[in-house]
Amino acid sequence: MTSRRILTATLAVVALALISPAAAHGQEDNAARNKAFTKCLEKEVTAAQEQMGLNDKELKTFIKIINGQFSGNPPKDFTEEEQAKNFSEIQDTARKALPQLKGEKIAEMVQTLKAKARHCVPATSKG
């Protein structure tokens, strides 16, 4: 019985050793993809600064809000409901952080962001 426990423990350790690098690699891939996604969004939103009518300070604040929302998981990983929730949270946060902008303007900014996010997801997808 004791040798069986040792064998089981040994097999468990070996299994973890074999699985852990793969899991770590998957996490690295995810982190790299998330970073690429938020960088793509930042580039796209910056290019749309004039279209959105934002000054440099407003743009910087909006990008900070976007990065905070999407840095962990890009929209590709979310259901439609989760995507809607993320964009709604961005809109709510932008209203608080940019009180000088009207609600309609912030809604337009979020619509522009949605279009840019759709563009950035394929650009940062695997394979």
N, CA, C and O atoms as a GROMACS GRO file, in nm:
protein
  508
    1MET      N    1   0.082  -0.120   0.000
    1MET     CA    2   0.000   0.000   0.000
    1MET      C    3   0.086   0.126   0.000
    1MET      O    4   0.054   0.223  -0.069
    2THR      N    5   0.192   0.127   0.074
    2THR     CA    6   0.280   0.243   0.082
    2THR      C    7   0.347   0.269  -0.053
    2THR      O    8   0.355   0.383  -0.097
    3SER      N    9   0.395   0.164  -0.117
    3SER     CA   10   0.459   0.184  -0.247
    3SER      C   11   0.358   0.232  -0.351
    3SER      O   12   0.394   0.305  -0.444
    4ARG      N   13   0.233   0.192  -0.336
    4ARG     CA   14   0.129   0.239  -0.428
    4ARG      C   15   0.106   0.388  -0.410
    4ARG      O   16   0.088   0.460  -0.509
    5ARG      N   17   0.107   0.435  -0.289
    5ARG     CA   18   0.092   0.578  -0.262
    5ARG      C   19   0.210   0.657  -0.318
    5ARG      O   20   0.192   0.765  -0.374
    6ILE      N   21   0.328   0.602  -0.302
    6ILE     CA   22   0.447   0.669  -0.355
    6ILE      C   23   0.439   0.677  -0.507
    6ILE      O   24   0.469   0.780  -0.566
    7LEU      N   25   0.396   0.566  -0.570
    7LEU     CA   26   0.382   0.564  -0.715
    7LEU      C   27   0.278   0.666  -0.760
    7LEU      O   28   0.300   0.738  -0.858
    8THR      N   29   0.165   0.672  -0.690
    8THR     CA   30   0.059   0.768  -0.724
    8THR      C   31   0.110   0.910  -0.709
    8THR      O   32   0.084   0.994  -0.795
    9ALA      N   33   0.180   0.938  -0.600
    9ALA     CA   34   0.234   1.073  -0.578
    9ALA      C   35   0.336   1.108  -0.685
    9ALA      O   36   0.338   1.220  -0.736
   10THR      N   37   0.420   1.013  -0.720
   10THR     CA   38   0.521   1.036  -0.823
   10THR      C   39   0.454   1.065  -0.957
   10THR      O   40   0.494   1.158  -1.028
   11LEU      N   41   0.354   0.986  -0.992
   11LEU     CA   42   0.283   1.009  -1.117
   11LEU      C   43   0.214   1.146  -1.118
   11LEU      O   44   0.212   1.213  -1.221
   12ALA      N   45   0.160   1.186  -1.005
   12ALA     CA   46   0.096   1.318  -0.996
   12ALA      C   47   0.197   1.429  -1.017
   12ALA      O   48   0.168   1.527  -1.087
   13VAL      N   49   0.314   1.416  -0.958
   13VAL     CA   50   0.418   1.518  -0.974
   13VAL      C   51   0.465   1.523  -1.119
   13VAL      O   52   0.483   1.632  -1.174
   14VAL      N   53   0.484   1.407  -1.181
   14VAL     CA   54   0.527   1.402  -1.321
   14VAL      C   55   0.420   1.464  -1.411
   14VAL      O   56   0.452   1.539  -1.503
   15ALA      N   57   0.293   1.433  -1.384
   15ALA     CA   58   0.184   1.490  -1.464
   15ALA      C   59   0.182   1.642  -1.452
   15ALA      O   60   0.165   1.711  -1.552
   16LEU      N   61   0.199   1.693  -1.331
   16LEU     CA   62   0.202   1.838  -1.312
   16LEU      C   63   0.321   1.901  -1.384
   16LEU      O   64   0.310   2.010  -1.442
   17ALA      N   65   0.433   1.834  -1.380
   17ALA     CA   66   0.552   1.887  -1.447
   17ALA      C   67   0.531   1.893  -1.598
   17ALA      O   68   0.578   1.985  -1.664
   18LEU      N   69   0.461   1.795  -1.651
   18LEU     CA   70   0.435   1.793  -1.795
   18LEU      C   71   0.329   1.894  -1.836
   18LEU      O   72   0.337   1.953  -1.944
   19ILE      N   73   0.231   1.915  -1.751
   19ILE     CA   74   0.120   2.005  -1.782
   19ILE      C   75   0.159   2.151  -1.759
   19ILE      O   76   0.121   2.237  -1.839
   20SER      N   77   0.232   2.180  -1.655
   20SER     CA   78   0.262   2.318  -1.618
   20SER      C   79   0.328   2.401  -1.728
   20SER      O   80   0.285   2.514  -1.750
   21PRO      N   81   0.429   2.350  -1.798
   21PRO     CA   82   0.486   2.433  -1.904
   21PRO      C   83   0.385   2.467  -2.013
   21PRO      O   84   0.385   2.578  -2.066
   22ALA      N   85   0.299   2.371  -2.045
   22ALA     CA   86   0.196   2.398  -2.147
   22ALA      C   87   0.098   2.504  -2.097
   22ALA      O   88   0.060   2.594  -2.172
   23ALA      N   89   0.059   2.492  -1.973
   23ALA     CA   90  -0.034   2.590  -1.917
   23ALA      C   91   0.032   2.728  -1.911
   23ALA      O   92  -0.031   2.829  -1.942
   24ALA      N   93   0.157   2.730  -1.870
   24ALA     CA   94   0.228   2.858  -1.864
   24ALA      C   95   0.243   2.918  -2.004
   24ALA      O   96   0.229   3.039  -2.022
   25HIS      N   97   0.271   2.833  -2.101
   25HIS     CA   98   0.284   2.881  -2.238
   25HIS      C   99   0.151   2.939  -2.287
   25HIS      O  100   0.149   3.043  -2.353
   26GLY      N  101   0.040   2.872  -2.253
   26GLY     CA  102  -0.092   2.923  -2.290
   26GLY      C  103  -0.120   3.057  -2.226
   26GLY      O  104  -0.179   3.145  -2.290
   27GLN      N  105  -0.080   3.074  -2.102
   27GLN     CA  106  -0.099   3.202  -2.034
   27GLN      C  107  -0.013   3.311  -2.098
   27GLN      O  108  -0.057   3.425  -2.112
   28GLU      N  109   0.110   3.274  -2.138
   28GLU     CA  110   0.196   3.371  -2.206
   28GLU      C  111   0.135   3.412  -2.339
   28GLU      O  112   0.137   3.530  -2.374
   29ASP      N  113   0.080   3.314  -2.413
   29ASP     CA  114   0.014   3.345  -2.540
   29ASP      C  115  -0.102   3.440  -2.518
   29ASP      O  116  -0.120   3.537  -2.592
   30ASN      N  117  -0.182   3.412  -2.416
   30ASN     CA  118  -0.298   3.496  -2.383
   30ASN      C  119  -0.253   3.637  -2.347
   30ASN      O  120  -0.310   3.735  -2.393
   31ALA      N  121  -0.150   3.646  -2.263
   31ALA     CA  122  -0.100   3.777  -2.222
   31ALA      C  123  -0.048   3.855  -2.342
   31ALA      O  124  -0.074   3.975  -2.356
   32ALA      N  125   0.025   3.786  -2.430
   32ALA     CA  126   0.077   3.853  -2.550
   32ALA      C  127  -0.036   3.897  -2.642
   32ALA      O  128  -0.032   4.006  -2.698
   33ARG      N  129  -0.138   3.813  -2.656
   33ARG     CA  130  -0.253   3.848  -2.740
   33ARG      C  131  -0.330   3.965  -2.680
   33ARG      O  132  -0.371   4.056  -2.753
   34ASN      N  133  -0.348   3.964  -2.549
   34ASN     CA  134  -0.418   4.075  -2.482
   34ASN      C  135  -0.341   4.205  -2.498
   34ASN      O  136  -0.400   4.311  -2.522
   35LYS      N  137  -0.207   4.198  -2.485
   35LYS     CA  138  -0.125   4.318  -2.500
   35LYS      C  139  -0.133   4.369  -2.644
   35LYS      O  140  -0.143   4.490  -2.667
   36ALA      N  141  -0.130   4.277  -2.740
   36ALA     CA  142  -0.139   4.316  -2.882
   36ALA      C  143  -0.275   4.380  -2.909
   36ALA      O  144  -0.284   4.477  -2.984
   37PHE      N  145  -0.380   4.325  -2.849
   37PHE     CA  146  -0.515   4.379  -2.869
   37PHE      C  147  -0.525   4.521  -2.815
   37PHE      O  148  -0.573   4.611  -2.885
   38THR      N  149  -0.480   4.542  -2.691
   38THR     CA  150  -0.492   4.676  -2.633
   38THR      C  151  -0.403   4.776  -2.706
   38THR      O  152  -0.438   4.893  -2.719
   39LYS      N  153  -0.287   4.731  -2.755
   39LYS     CA  154  -0.199   4.818  -2.834
   39LYS      C  155  -0.267   4.856  -2.966
   39LYS      O  156  -0.260   4.970  -3.010
   40CYS      N  157  -0.332   4.758  -3.029
   40CYS     CA  158  -0.404   4.784  -3.154
   40CYS      C  159  -0.516   4.885  -3.128
   40CYS      O  160  -0.533   4.980  -3.205
   41LEU      N  161  -0.591   4.865  -3.021
   41LEU     CA  162  -0.699   4.959  -2.988
   41LEU      C  163  -0.644   5.099  -2.965
   41LEU      O  164  -0.701   5.197  -3.012
   42GLU      N  165  -0.535   5.108  -2.892
   42GLU     CA  166  -0.476   5.238  -2.865
   42GLU      C  167  -0.437   5.308  -2.996
   42GLU      O  168  -0.463   5.427  -3.014
   43LYS      N  169  -0.376   5.234  -3.086
   43LYS     CA  170  -0.336   5.290  -3.215
   43LYS      C  171  -0.458   5.335  -3.295
   43LYS      O  172  -0.460   5.444  -3.352
   44GLU      N  173  -0.561   5.251  -3.300
   44GLU     CA  174  -0.681   5.281  -3.377
   44GLU      C  175  -0.758   5.400  -3.319
   44GLU      O  176  -0.804   5.487  -3.393
   45VAL      N  177  -0.771   5.403  -3.187
   45VAL     CA  178  -0.844   5.512  -3.122
   45VAL      C  179  -0.766   5.643  -3.137
   45VAL      O  180  -0.826   5.749  -3.156
   46THR      N  181  -0.634   5.635  -3.128
   46THR     CA  182  -0.552   5.754  -3.148
   46THR      C  183  -0.569   5.808  -3.290
   46THR      O  184  -0.578   5.929  -3.311
   47ALA      N  185  -0.575   5.717  -3.387
   47ALA     CA  186  -0.596   5.759  -3.526
   47ALA      C  187  -0.733   5.823  -3.545
   47ALA      O  188  -0.752   5.906  -3.635
   48ALA      N  189  -0.829   5.786  -3.462
   48ALA     CA  190  -0.965   5.840  -3.472
   48ALA      C  191  -0.987   5.960  -3.380
   48ALA      O  192  -1.100   6.006  -3.363
   49GLN      N  193  -0.879   6.011  -3.322
   49GLN     CA  194  -0.891   6.124  -3.228
   49GLN      C  195  -0.965   6.242  -3.289
   49GLN      O  196  -1.057   6.296  -3.227
   50GLU      N  197  -0.927   6.281  -3.408
   50GLU     CA  198  -0.991   6.396  -3.472
   50GLU      C  199  -1.137   6.366  -3.502
   50GLU      O  200  -1.225   6.450  -3.480
   51GLN      N  201  -1.163   6.246  -3.552
   51GLN     CA  202  -1.301   6.205  -3.583
   51GLN      C  203  -1.389   6.212  -3.458
   51GLN      O  204  -1.506   6.251  -3.466
   52MET      N  205  -1.333   6.174  -3.344
   52MET     CA  206  -1.409   6.175  -3.219
   52MET      C  207  -1.411   6.314  -3.156
   52MET      O  208  -1.490   6.339  -3.065
   53GLY      N  209  -1.325   6.403  -3.204
   53GLY     CA  210  -1.321   6.539  -3.152
   53GLY      C  211  -1.266   6.549  -3.012
   53GLY      O  212  -1.316   6.626  -2.930
   54LEU      N  213  -1.163   6.470  -2.982
   54LEU     CA  214  -1.105   6.470  -2.848
   54LEU      C  215  -0.973   6.547  -2.847
   54LEU      O  216  -0.895   6.540  -2.942
   55ASN      N  217  -0.951   6.622  -2.739
   55ASN     CA  218  -0.819   6.683  -2.723
   55ASN      C  219  -0.725   6.575  -2.668
   55ASN      O  220  -0.769   6.465  -2.635
   56ASP      N  221  -0.597   6.608  -2.657
   56ASP     CA  222  -0.497   6.509  -2.615
   56ASP      C  223  -0.526   6.452  -2.475
   56ASP      O  224  -0.510   6.332  -2.452
   57LYS      N  225  -0.566   6.537  -2.383
   57LYS     CA  226  -0.594   6.492  -2.246
   57LYS      C  227  -0.716   6.398  -2.244
   57LYS      O  228  -0.713   6.295  -2.176
   58GLU      N  229  -0.820   6.433  -2.317
   58GLU     CA  230  -0.940   6.347  -2.324
   58GLU      C  231  -0.906   6.213  -2.388
   58GLU      O  232  -0.953   6.108  -2.343
   59LEU      N  233  -0.826   6.216  -2.494
   59LEU     CA  234  -0.785   6.093  -2.561
   59LEU      C  235  -0.707   6.003  -2.465
   59LEU      O  236  -0.732   5.883  -2.457
   60LYS      N  237  -0.614   6.062  -2.393
   60LYS     CA  238  -0.532   5.985  -2.298
   60LYS      C  239  -0.621   5.920  -2.191
   60LYS      O  240  -0.600   5.805  -2.155
   61THR      N  241  -0.718   5.994  -2.142
   61THR     CA  242  -0.810   5.941  -2.042
   61THR      C  243  -0.893   5.827  -2.100
   61THR      O  244  -0.911   5.724  -2.035
   62PHE      N  245  -0.943   5.845  -2.222
   62PHE     CA  246  -1.025   5.742  -2.286
   62PHE      C  247  -0.942   5.615  -2.309
   62PHE      O  248  -0.992   5.505  -2.286
   63ILE      N  249  -0.819   5.630  -2.353
   63ILE     CA  250  -0.732   5.513  -2.375
   63ILE      C  251  -0.703   5.442  -2.244
   63ILE      O  252  -0.699   5.319  -2.239
   64LYS      N  253  -0.683   5.518  -2.138
   64LYS     CA  254  -0.659   5.458  -2.006
   64LYS      C  255  -0.781   5.375  -1.962
   64LYS      O  256  -0.765   5.266  -1.907
   65ILE      N  257  -0.899   5.425  -1.987
   65ILE     CA  258  -1.023   5.352  -1.954
   65ILE      C  259  -1.031   5.224  -2.036
   65ILE      O  260  -1.062   5.117  -1.982
   66ILE      N  261  -1.003   5.234  -2.165
   66ILE     CA  262  -1.008   5.118  -2.254
   66ILE      C  263  -0.908   5.011  -2.209
   66ILE      O  264  -0.942   4.894  -2.197
   67ASN      N  265  -0.784   5.054  -2.185
   67ASN     CA  266  -0.681   4.959  -2.143
   67ASN      C  267  -0.718   4.890  -2.013
   67ASN      O  268  -0.695   4.771  -1.996
   68GLY      N  269  -0.774   4.966  -1.921
   68GLY     CA  270  -0.817   4.908  -1.795
   68GLY      C  271  -0.926   4.802  -1.812
   68GLY      O  272  -0.928   4.703  -1.740
   69GLN      N  273  -1.014   4.825  -1.907
   69GLN     CA  274  -1.124   4.733  -1.929
   69GLN      C  275  -1.080   4.607  -2.003
   69GLN      O  276  -1.124   4.497  -1.971
   70PHE      N  277  -0.994   4.623  -2.103
   70PHE     CA  278  -0.962   4.510  -2.190
   70PHE      C  279  -0.826   4.446  -2.167
   70PHE      O  280  -0.793   4.348  -2.234
   71SER      N  281  -0.746   4.498  -2.076
   71SER     CA  282  -0.611   4.444  -2.062
   71SER      C  283  -0.610   4.297  -2.022
   71SER      O  284  -0.518   4.224  -2.058
   72GLY      N  285  -0.710   4.252  -1.948
   72GLY     CA  286  -0.715   4.111  -1.907
   72GLY      C  287  -0.769   4.018  -2.012
   72GLY      O  288  -0.717   3.908  -2.030
   73ASN      N  289  -0.871   4.059  -2.082
   73ASN     CA  290  -0.937   3.974  -2.182
   73ASN      C  291  -0.989   4.056  -2.297
   73ASN      O  292  -1.074   4.143  -2.278
   74PRO      N  293  -0.940   4.030  -2.416
   74PRO     CA  294  -0.996   4.100  -2.531
   74PRO      C  295  -1.136   4.051  -2.562
   74PRO      O  296  -1.172   3.940  -2.522
   75PRO      N  297  -1.217   4.129  -2.634
   75PRO     CA  298  -1.356   4.091  -2.660
   75PRO      C  299  -1.376   3.957  -2.727
   75PRO      O  300  -1.483   3.898  -2.712
   76LYS      N  301  -1.279   3.906  -2.800
   76LYS     CA  302  -1.292   3.778  -2.867
   76LYS      C  303  -1.330   3.669  -2.767
   76LYS      O  304  -1.400   3.573  -2.801
   77ASP      N  305  -1.284   3.684  -2.643
   77ASP     CA  306  -1.309   3.583  -2.542
   77ASP      C  307  -1.446   3.596  -2.475
   77ASP      O  308  -1.481   3.513  -2.391
   78PHE      N  309  -1.524   3.696  -2.512
   78PHE     CA  310  -1.649   3.723  -2.445
   78PHE      C  311  -1.769   3.688  -2.531
   78PHE      O  312  -1.762   3.690  -2.654
   79THR      N  313  -1.879   3.656  -2.464
   79THR     CA  314  -2.006   3.640  -2.533
   79THR      C  315  -2.056   3.779  -2.570
   79THR      O  316  -1.999   3.879  -2.527
   80GLU      N  317  -2.161   3.784  -2.650
   80GLU     CA  318  -2.218   3.915  -2.688
   80GLU      C  319  -2.262   3.992  -2.564
   80GLU      O  320  -2.244   4.114  -2.557
   81GLU      N  321  -2.320   3.922  -2.467
   81GLU     CA  322  -2.364   3.987  -2.344
   81GLU      C  323  -2.246   4.047  -2.268
   81GLU      O  324  -2.254   4.160  -2.218
   82GLU      N  325  -2.136   3.971  -2.261
   82GLU     CA  326  -2.017   4.021  -2.191
   82GLU      C  327  -1.955   4.139  -2.266
   82GLU      O  328  -1.906   4.233  -2.204
   83GLN      N  329  -1.957   4.133  -2.398
   83GLN     CA  330  -1.906   4.246  -2.476
   83GLN      C  331  -1.989   4.370  -2.449
   83GLN      O  332  -1.935   4.478  -2.427
   84ALA      N  333  -2.121   4.354  -2.452
   84ALA     CA  334  -2.210   4.468  -2.425
   84ALA      C  335  -2.183   4.525  -2.286
   84ALA      O  336  -2.182   4.647  -2.268
   85LYS      N  337  -2.161   4.437  -2.189
   85LYS     CA  338  -2.133   4.482  -2.053
   85LYS      C  339  -2.001   4.560  -2.049
   85LYS      O  340  -1.994   4.664  -1.984
   86ASN      N  341  -1.898   4.510  -2.117
   86ASN     CA  342  -1.769   4.580  -2.120
   86ASN      C  343  -1.782   4.719  -2.180
   86ASN      O  344  -1.731   4.816  -2.123
   87PHE      N  345  -1.850   4.730  -2.294
   87PHE     CA  346  -1.865   4.861  -2.357
   87PHE      C  347  -1.952   4.954  -2.273
   87PHE      O  348  -1.929   5.074  -2.269
   88SER      N  349  -2.050   4.898  -2.206
   88SER     CA  350  -2.134   4.978  -2.117
   88SER      C  351  -2.051   5.031  -2.000
   88SER      O  352  -2.066   5.147  -1.959
   89GLU      N  353  -1.964   4.946  -1.945
   89GLU     CA  354  -1.877   4.989  -1.836
   89GLU      C  355  -1.779   5.097  -1.882
   89GLU      O  356  -1.751   5.191  -1.809
   90ILE      N  357  -1.729   5.083  -2.003
   90ILE     CA  358  -1.640   5.186  -2.059
   90ILE      C  359  -1.716   5.317  -2.071
   90ILE      O  360  -1.663   5.423  -2.036
   91GLN      N  361  -1.838   5.310  -2.120
   91GLN     CA  362  -1.920   5.430  -2.136
   91GLN      C  363  -1.947   5.495  -2.001
   91GLN      O  364  -1.935   5.617  -1.987
   92ASP      N  365  -1.984   5.415  -1.901
   92ASP     CA  366  -2.010   5.469  -1.767
   92ASP      C  367  -1.886   5.533  -1.707
   92ASP      O  368  -1.892   5.641  -1.648
   93THR      N  369  -1.773   5.465  -1.721
   93THR     CA  370  -1.647   5.516  -1.666
   93THR      C  371  -1.607   5.645  -1.738
   93THR      O  372  -1.561   5.740  -1.675
   94ALA      N  373  -1.625   5.648  -1.870
   94ALA     CA  374  -1.591   5.769  -1.947
   94ALA      C  375  -1.679   5.886  -1.906
   94ALA      O  376  -1.632   5.999  -1.899
   95ARG      N  377  -1.805   5.860  -1.879
   95ARG     CA  378  -1.895   5.970  -1.835
   95ARG      C  379  -1.846   6.031  -1.705
   95ARG      O  380  -1.852   6.153  -1.685
   96LYS      N  381  -1.795   5.945  -1.615
   96LYS     CA  382  -1.746   5.994  -1.487
   96LYS      C  383  -1.611   6.062  -1.502
   96LYS      O  384  -1.585   6.166  -1.440
   97ALA      N  385  -1.524   6.004  -1.585
   97ALA     CA  386  -1.388   6.056  -1.600
   97ALA      C  387  -1.382   6.178  -1.692
   97ALA      O  388  -1.289   6.259  -1.682
   98LEU      N  389  -1.480   6.191  -1.780
   98LEU     CA  390  -1.482   6.302  -1.876
   98LEU      C  391  -1.616   6.376  -1.867
   98LEU      O  392  -1.693   6.380  -1.963
   99PRO      N  393  -1.644   6.436  -1.751
   99PRO     CA  394  -1.775   6.499  -1.730
   99PRO      C  395  -1.800   6.619  -1.823
   99PRO      O  396  -1.915   6.659  -1.842
  100GLN      N  397  -1.695   6.675  -1.880
  100GLN     CA  398  -1.711   6.788  -1.970
  100GLN      C  399  -1.770   6.747  -2.105
  100GLN      O  400  -1.815   6.832  -2.181
  101LEU      N  401  -1.771   6.617  -2.135
  101LEU     CA  402  -1.826   6.569  -2.262
  101LEU      C  403  -1.972   6.528  -2.244
  101LEU      O  404  -2.009   6.471  -2.141
  102LYS      N  405  -2.053   6.557  -2.344
  102LYS     CA  406  -2.195   6.521  -2.339
  102LYS      C  407  -2.210   6.370  -2.355
  102LYS      O  408  -2.125   6.301  -2.410
  103GLY      N  409  -2.322   6.320  -2.305
  103GLY     CA  410  -2.352   6.178  -2.313
  103GLY      C  411  -2.352   6.124  -2.455
  103GLY      O  412  -2.306   6.013  -2.480
  104GLU      N  413  -2.407   6.205  -2.548
  104GLU     CA  414  -2.412   6.161  -2.688
  104GLU      C  415  -2.271   6.146  -2.746
  104GLU      O  416  -2.244   6.054  -2.822
  105LYS      N  417  -2.184   6.238  -2.709
  105LYS     CA  418  -2.046   6.233  -2.758
  105LYS      C  419  -1.976   6.107  -2.707
  105LYS      O  420  -1.905   6.040  -2.782
  106ILE      N  421  -1.996   6.076  -2.581
  106ILE     CA  422  -1.934   5.955  -2.525
  106ILE      C  423  -1.993   5.831  -2.591
  106ILE      O  424  -1.920   5.735  -2.617
  107ALA      N  425  -2.122   5.831  -2.617
  107ALA     CA  426  -2.185   5.718  -2.686
  107ALA      C  427  -2.123   5.701  -2.825
  107ALA      O  428  -2.099   5.589  -2.869
  108GLU      N  429  -2.099   5.812  -2.894
  108GLU     CA  430  -2.034   5.806  -3.026
  108GLU      C  431  -1.891   5.752  -3.015
  108GLU      O  432  -1.846   5.675  -3.100
  109MET      N  433  -1.820   5.793  -2.911
  109MET     CA  434  -1.684   5.744  -2.889
  109MET      C  435  -1.684   5.592  -2.869
  109MET      O  436  -1.598   5.522  -2.922
  110VAL      N  437  -1.781   5.544  -2.794
  110VAL     CA  438  -1.790   5.400  -2.768
  110VAL      C  439  -1.827   5.325  -2.896
  110VAL      O  440  -1.778   5.215  -2.920
  111GLN      N  441  -1.913   5.384  -2.980
  111GLN     CA  442  -1.946   5.322  -3.109
  111GLN      C  443  -1.821   5.313  -3.196
  111GLN      O  444  -1.798   5.211  -3.261
  112THR      N  445  -1.741   5.418  -3.198
  112THR     CA  446  -1.615   5.416  -3.272
  112THR      C  447  -1.524   5.308  -3.215
  112THR      O  448  -1.460   5.234  -3.290
  113LEU      N  449  -1.518   5.299  -3.084
  113LEU     CA  450  -1.437   5.197  -3.017
  113LEU      C  451  -1.481   5.057  -3.057
  113LEU      O  452  -1.397   4.970  -3.082
  114LYS      N  453  -1.611   5.034  -3.062
  114LYS     CA  454  -1.662   4.902  -3.101
  114LYS      C  455  -1.615   4.864  -3.240
  114LYS      O  456  -1.573   4.750  -3.263
  115ALA      N  457  -1.621   4.958  -3.332
  115ALA     CA  458  -1.575   4.932  -3.469
  115ALA      C  459  -1.425   4.901  -3.469
  115ALA      O  460  -1.380   4.811  -3.540
  116LYS      N  461  -1.350   4.975  -3.392
  116LYS     CA  462  -1.206   4.953  -3.385
  116LYS      C  463  -1.175   4.820  -3.319
  116LYS      O  464  -1.081   4.751  -3.359
  117ALA      N  465  -1.253   4.783  -3.218
  117ALA     CA  466  -1.232   4.655  -3.151
  117ALA      C  467  -1.257   4.539  -3.247
  117ALA      O  468  -1.183   4.440  -3.245
  118ARG      N  469  -1.360   4.549  -3.331
  118ARG     CA  470  -1.387   4.444  -3.430
  118ARG      C  471  -1.270   4.431  -3.526
  118ARG      O  472  -1.238   4.321  -3.571
  119HIS      N  473  -1.207   4.544  -3.557
  119HIS     CA  474  -1.090   4.543  -3.645
  119HIS      C  475  -0.971   4.480  -3.575
  119HIS      O  476  -0.894   4.406  -3.638
  120CYS      N  477  -0.954   4.508  -3.447
  120CYS     CA  478  -0.836   4.460  -3.374
  120CYS      C  479  -0.843   4.312  -3.335
  120CYS      O  480  -0.739   4.247  -3.322
  121VAL      N  481  -0.962   4.258  -3.317
  121VAL     CA  482  -0.973   4.118  -3.278
  121VAL      C  483  -0.912   4.026  -3.382
  121VAL      O  484  -0.828   3.943  -3.346
  122PRO      N  485  -0.948   4.036  -3.511
  122PRO     CA  486  -0.885   3.948  -3.609
  122PRO      C  487  -0.734   3.971  -3.618
  122PRO      O  488  -0.658   3.877  -3.645
  123ALA      N  489  -0.690   4.093  -3.598
  123ALA     CA  490  -0.548   4.125  -3.608
  123ALA      C  491  -0.466   4.061  -3.496
  123ALA      O  492  -0.345   4.044  -3.510
  124THR      N  493  -0.532   4.026  -3.386
  124THR     CA  494  -0.458   3.970  -3.272
  124THR      C  495  -0.500   3.828  -3.240
  124THR      O  496  -0.459   3.774  -3.137
  125SER      N  497  -0.581   3.766  -3.326
  125SER     CA  498  -0.626   3.629  -3.303
  125SER      C  499  -0.515   3.530  -3.332
  125SER      O  500  -0.421   3.558  -3.407
  126LYS      N  501  -0.529   3.414  -3.271
  126LYS     CA  502  -0.435   3.305  -3.302
  126LYS      C  503  -0.464   3.250  -3.439
  126LYS      O  504  -0.577   3.251  -3.487
  127GLY      N  505  -0.355   3.202  -3.502
  127GLY     CA  506  -0.365   3.128  -3.628
  127GLY      C  507  -0.444   3.194  -3.727
  127GLY      O  508  -0.459   3.142  -3.838
   0.00000   0.00000   0.00000
